[in-house]
Amino acid sequence: MILNIFVLLVTIWLPNSTSIAEKYGAESTGIYFEQPDGKVFEKNADEIFHAASTMKVPVMMEVFKQIEAGKISLDQPVTVKNQFSSIMDGSPFSLNIEDDSDPDLYKEIGKQLPFENLLDRMINSSSNLATNIIIEMVKAENVQKLMQEIGAKDMTVLRGVEDQKAYDAGKNNRTSARSLAICYKAILDPKRFKESSSNAMIEILRSQHSQAGIGAGVKAKERGLKVASKDGWITEINHDSGIIEDEHGKRWIMVIMTRGVKEEKDGWKLIADLASEIWDHRETK
């Protein structure tokens, strides 16, 4: 009976969500949307997806946890390199510049950059090279421990990017919409992070270059909304997620995960359409 009521609420609240997904040929979508008053809309929020680059959010969180513990600092110099070890057998592998959304960082290989520069690139240009350097520093097992501490049970961060041996063995970073939303809630939680850390993470997320998904869907620029977000994509996978803040300081958390859309551009259109549908049907009291 409870399940039937929930389905009815979904049908009333987002009448076009299924048809929108079908329009773009999506196999599945996972949605989590939390309003400022704590009310939540969810659809397939516990379904597991390949995390793609959304796993960079928990990596950033672990960075700030270690900053607060005095283990690392944003201004410390870090050598840019392109050789890493597979989690399967320790064998070396390198990233392909052609598959990275931040090719400029490869020009800095062998040089030192401030840690903050790499952290910014990991989020705002979704640099895979920066991500692997940072994960090697903070350790994936520490990221995973933090996820367990905050209750993001479905967020699995095992490795960096392009570890082909691990990928072939099914050792992938995965998450659900709910667990990714829990990450954003933890970023905003004063019991979890200092205010300075929380504000810094939000600013980094706001600097993400791409706004093709949620930002476009909620018409952030036209409506004066600030979107602190992280997207992610691989073949037939498109995700977007983040914190939406209005001019009055009210905050919403929105996570949209999709699988099965053949063309990347259509994947972003799907997310934008779903975000628009969610935003237009939110409670405004």
Buried (B, 14 or more C-beta within 10 A) or exposed (E): EEEEEEEEEBEEBBEBBBEBBEEBBBEEBBBBBBBBEEEEBBBBBEBBBBBBBBBBBBBBBBBBBBBEEEEBEBEEEBEBBBEBBBBBEEEEBEBEBEEBEBEEBBEBBEEEBBBBBBBBBBBBBBBBBBBBBBBBBBEBEBBBEBBEEBEBBBBBBBBBBBBEBBBEEEBBBBBBBBBBBBBBBBBBEEEBBEEEBBEBBBEBBBEBEBBBBBBBBBBBEEEEBBBBBBBBBBEBBBBBBBBBBEEEEEBBBBBBBBBBBEEBEBBBBBBBBBBBBBBEBBEEE
